């Protein structure tokens, strides 16, 4: 796989627990909030420039072929961290954070909320200011707070309130997408054992900091908090940190089903492109860009599958469908097929093999192929069941119509019986037996049909 690098061959290669602290002077933490939106209103917000994509030549969208339908905005206000959050990280300013909104079409919009913080230096525009470098325990404590059910309501509300002016989010239909956390450690200045401004060595440093990196990758576990990650086994460290993506020798990217973690030291060689991306996106990592889009795809597929599963259960229970409901099933299927086609073709639209490798790896880790299969299966089931129910309904309507027509005919025939009797008298008087016989036969047949119809109705 392009760029996949082996850090350790076996667990025996993992060094012992660290004695020197890894201290991070600049970092970005990204958490994700999913919103249910009106697709028409959302498309209009992009069209009238209420939501703007980055226009920089360094934008990540430039690494995607035209026609991808990836909508990724520049940074928008995301609210301010509260006092507790600032205390966890040692932030000494007002704690302003930002968010980008990401959309692939359809009813789901993703907020990538960017918490960017740095000890004051020239490459950290629009970052929260840190009192000093932070350690892994502080980062883990902040992530744990965001994920805490007692706190994430505040986290989601802060995000949605910052987007109210767009008028596209359905009230009460936004949720924290957890576990899904992105982390970029982009300045390691302050670490005692590092030379100032020294570049990150993708193998030497990844091995040296493997315990800290594996702890961050395991942020969902209670057993890595409060310093307990130092008491893990080499096998546990190996499982999380034995391989990663390194497309140059100055960084390493780790992927799990719930985390994208990149470590580098930009302070040693900050380029204009990195500076621009940090300002416009809050991170300098094309892998993070791919990861955010991949998470949106996975969640949207799962939500659509859940919706179809509910619809299937409803149809099975009701055993009926109206014309309006059948039309809605067909309409929704047509719209979703467009979104699914967009999502399933994204891999081929990334220009670089390294980005396709990250995309495919994330899809494998999150089981996206199985998600697609489940969604496709439920879509077929709903479509087939809806068609069968509609057919049964039409057949029942035709049968009822047939009975009504027969009954009306019988009533008309009975109503005209006096005239028929008078005519028969004329035929008898004139010994005109042929029309008399035909008339009597038809009258008897009508009476038999009428009797049968009454019997069936009773």
N, C-alpha and C positions, 0 to 999 in steps of 0.2 A: 504494500500500500504506500502511495507516494508520501514521503516525509515521515513515516512512522519509524521511530528510533527506539532501540532497546537500551534502557538505562541499566537494568540489572538482568543477568542471565538466570540467576537463582536467588532464593531468599538468603542464602549464605553470603551473597555479595553485599547485602545491605549492611551499612555500618551500624555501630551501636547508637544508643540514644544520644542526642546532641548535648554537648556541654556549653557551647557558645550559642547565644541567642541570635536568631535571624531577626533583624529589625528593619522595618519597611518605612521609608520616608515618604513614599507616594504610592497611592493605590486607587483602584476603582472597584466598587462592589455594585453589581447590577442585580436588582430583583425585578420580577415581572408581574404585571397586573393585567388580567384579561377582561375586556369589556364586550358586552353584547351591544351591537350597534345596528342602526338602519343602513343597509348597504347603499341605498340611493342617496341618503343624506351624507354619508361618508364620502362617496364619490364626488358629490358636489363640493364638499369642504376641500378636497384636493384640487378640484377644477378651478374654484374661485380663489385659490392661494391662501385660504385661512390656514391650511397646513402646507408647509413648504418643504421640499426636499433640499438637501445640501446642493449648492451649485458649484462647490469647489472641485477642481480637477483631481483632488486627492480623495474625493468621496468614494466610499466602498461600492456604491452603485455603478461606478465606472468599471468595476471588475465583473459585471454581469452583462450578458448580451441583451440587446433591445428585445422587448416583448415578454419580459419575465413577469410583469404585473407585480413586482415588488415595490411597494410604497414605503419608504423609510424617511421620516421627517428629520429636519435638523433639531437641535435641542430646544425644548420648550420648558417653561417654568414647571417645577415639580413640587413646590412647597418648601418648607423649612423643617429640618430635623428638630425634634423636641429636646428638652434639656437632658433627659436620660440618655438619648441616643448620642448626643454630643459628648456627654460624660464618658460613655463607653469607649469612644475613640479619641478623646482628648482634643476635640475641636473647639477652637477659641473664638470663632467669629459667629455670624448669625446662622450658619448651617444651611445656606441655600443649596438645594439640589435641583436636578433637571431630569427631563424624560424625553425620549423620542417615542413617537407612535409608529407602529409597523402594521401594515395591512396587505393582505394578499387577495382582496376581494372577498365578498361574502359577509357574514354577520358577525365576524370576530375581529376585534382590533386589540393589539397588544401594546401596552406601555412598557418600555424598557427604562426603568427608573435608575438613574445614574447617581450614585453617591461617590463623588470624586474628592479626594482629600490629599493634602500634601504639606510637608514642612515647606515654608515659603522659599520658592526658587523660580527662576524665570520661565520654566516650561509649563507652569501650572496655572494658566489662566482659567478663571471661573471655578477653581477648586476651593473646597473648604480648607481653612488653614488649621494645621495640626500644631499642638503645643510642642510635640517632639515625635520621633519615630515610634511606631506601634509594633507590638509583637503579635504572634499568631493567636494567642489567647484573647486579645482584644477584638480581633476580627471575628473570631468564633462567637464571642459574646454578643457582638452586634448582629450577626446573622441569626443567632438564636432568638434575639429580641424581635426581629422582623417576623420570624416564623411563629412566634408565640401566639396562640389563638386569642389571648387577652389583649394583644397589641396589634395584630394585623388588621383589625377593623380600622384603627387609627391610620395605619399605613395606607390602606386602600382608599379611605376617605380623603386623605391628603392628596393622593394621586388624582382622584376623580374631580375634586373641587378645583384643582388647577386646570382641568380641561372643560369645565362647565361652559365657558365662552364659545366652545366649538358647536354646542347644541347637537351632538350626534350620539351621545352615550345614553342608553336607557337607564333611568334611575334604579338603583338597587340591583343592577345586573353586572357588577364588577367584582372580581374575586382575585385574591393573591394566588399566583401560580406557584405552588410550592409542592415538592422541592424542585426548584429551578433557580440556581444562583450562579452568576458569572463573576469571576474575580480576576483582575489583572494587577499584579504587583509590578510596578514600573519604575520604582527607584528603591534600591537596597542600601542607599547611603545611611550610615549610622550603625550598620552591622560591624561589630568590633574587629572581626578578622578580615574585613575587606579593605583593599586599598581604595582610596578616594577615586571616584569616577571610573572604576575598573569595569570593563564589559562583562556581561554574564557569559560563562562558559557552559554550553548546553549539556555537556556530560559531567564535567567535574563538579559544577555547582548543583546540578540536579541530583547527583548522588549525595553531595554534602548536605543539602536541605531536604532530603527525601522524607524525613520524619515530619517536618513542618508541612510539607506539601501534601503528604498523605492525610494529615490531620484536617487540612482545609477541604480536601476532597471528600472526607468523611463527615462533613459538618452536620449531617442529619442524625448522627449517633450521639447519644448522651455521654458516651464513654470517651469522647475526645475533649470535653469541656473541663474547665478548672484544672488544666494541666495534665489531665489523665492520659492524654495522647502519648506522653513520654513513657507510659507503662505498657504500651502495646507491644506485640511481638514483631519480630522481623518479618514473619509471614504476612502479617496484616499490612505492614508498610509495603512489602513487595507487591501484594495484590493491588494496591492503589497506584503505586508509583513506579512500576517496573518498565513502563513504556509511555511514550508521548510523541507528539509531532514536533519536529524541529526542521524548519525549511531553510533556515540559516543557522549558524552556530552561535547565535547570540540570544537565544530564548528557548523556552520549551512550553508546549501546550499540552495539557492533560484533559481528557474527556471522560466523563462518566454519564450515566443516564440522567443525572441531576445537576451536573456541574461542568462548567468550562473554566479552567484555571490556566492563566498564562503568567509566566514569570520571566522578567528581563531586567535590565538596568539601563534605562534610557538616559540617565544622567551622564553616562560615560560617552554617549555619542548621539545626542539629541539632534535629529534632522528636522528640517522645515516641515516635511510631510508628517512626521510624528507629532510635531507641535500643532499643526493644523487639525489633525484628526482628534487629538486630545481636546482641542477647543470646540470642534464641531460635533463630535460623537461622545466624548467623555472617555474614550479608550483608544488605544493604538493597536488594534488586533483585528485582522480580517477574519481570523477564526472565531472571534467573539461575534462579529457581524453574522457569520454563517450560523453560529449556534443559536442566536436570537431568532432568526428566521425559521430554523429547524424546530425550535420549541413551539413557535406559533403554528407551524404545520401540524406537529404532533397533537397539540391540544385541540386544534380545530377539527382534525379527523376524529378524535375521541368524542368531542362534543356532538358532531354530526351523527356519529354512530349511536350515541346515547339517545339523540332525538328520534332517530329512525327506530330504535328498539322500543321506545315509548309508543310511537305511532303504531308499530306492529302489534303491541299488546292491546292498544285501544281498539284496533280493527278486529282482533280476535275476540275481544270481549263483546263488542257491539254487534258483530256479524251483519253490519249494514253500512252503506255509504251513500251519501246524497250526491247529486250532480255537482254541487259546489265543492264538496269535500274531495271528490274524485278529480275535479279540475285543479284543486290546490295541490294534490299529490303530484300530478303531472307537472305543474308549474315549478314546484320546489325541486323535483328531481332534475328538471332541465337546468335550473340555476346551479344546483350543487355539482352537476356533472362538469360545468365550466370551471368551478373552483377546484374540483378534484384534478381535472386535467392540468390546470396551472401548477398545482402542488407536485404532481407526479412527474412533471417535465423539468422541474427546477434544476436538478443535478446537471443536466446537459447544457444549461445556460450559464453556468459559472465558467469564466474564461480560463482559470488556472487549475491545473490538475491537483494542486495542493488543497484548494478550496473544495473541489469535488471529493477529495479523499476525506476531509473533515465532515462534509455533509453526509456522505455514505456511512461513515463510522458512527455518527450520531444517530442516523436512521436505524442502524443495526442495534445500537445499544438501547434505543427506546422502543424497538419492536414495531417500527412503522409499517413494515410489510404486513404484519398481522393485523394492525389497525385498519389498513386499507382493505384487507380481505374481509374483516368483520363488517366494515361499512358497506362494501359492495354486496355482501351477502344479505344484509338487512335491507338495503335498497331494493334488491331483486325481490325479496320476500314481500315487502310492502307493496311494490308495484304489482306483483302477481296476485296477491290477495285482494288489493283494491280492484284490479281488473275483473277478478272472479266475482267479487261482491257486486260490482256494477253490472256484470252480465246477468247474474241472478236477479238483480233488481229489475233490469230491462225485460227479462223473460216473465217475471211476475206481473209487470205492468202490461205486457202484451196479452197475457192470459186474462187479466182483469178487464182489459179493453174488449177482448173477444166476447167475454161473458156479457158485458154491458150492451154491446152491439146486438148480440142474440136476444137479449131480454127486450131491448127496445123494439126489435123486429117482431117479437112475439106479441108485444103490447099493441103494436100497430095492426097486426093481423087480427087480434081479438076485437079491437075497436072497429074494424071494418067488417066484422062478422054479420051484422044485420043486413048490410048491403049485399053480402055474398048470399045470404038466405033468400033475399028477394030475387036475386038473379037466378038462383037455382029453381025457384018457382016458375020463372019464365021458361027455363030450359025444359023442365018437366012437362009444362003445358004444351010445349012445342015438340015433345019427344026428341029433344036434342041431347042424346045420352053421352057423347064424347066429352064436350066441355064440362058437363055435369060431373062425370067421373074424375076428371083431372082436378077440378075444384075441390071435390070432397077429399081426394087423396092429399092435396096440399094442406088442407085444413087439419086433417088428422096428424100430419107430420109436424105442423107448427105446434099443435097441442102436446104432442109427445116431447118436443124440444123444451117447451115451456115447463112441463112437469119435471123433466130432468134437471133444468136449471134451478128450479125451486128446491128440489131435493138436495142438490149439491150445496146450495147456499145455507140450507138448514143443517 
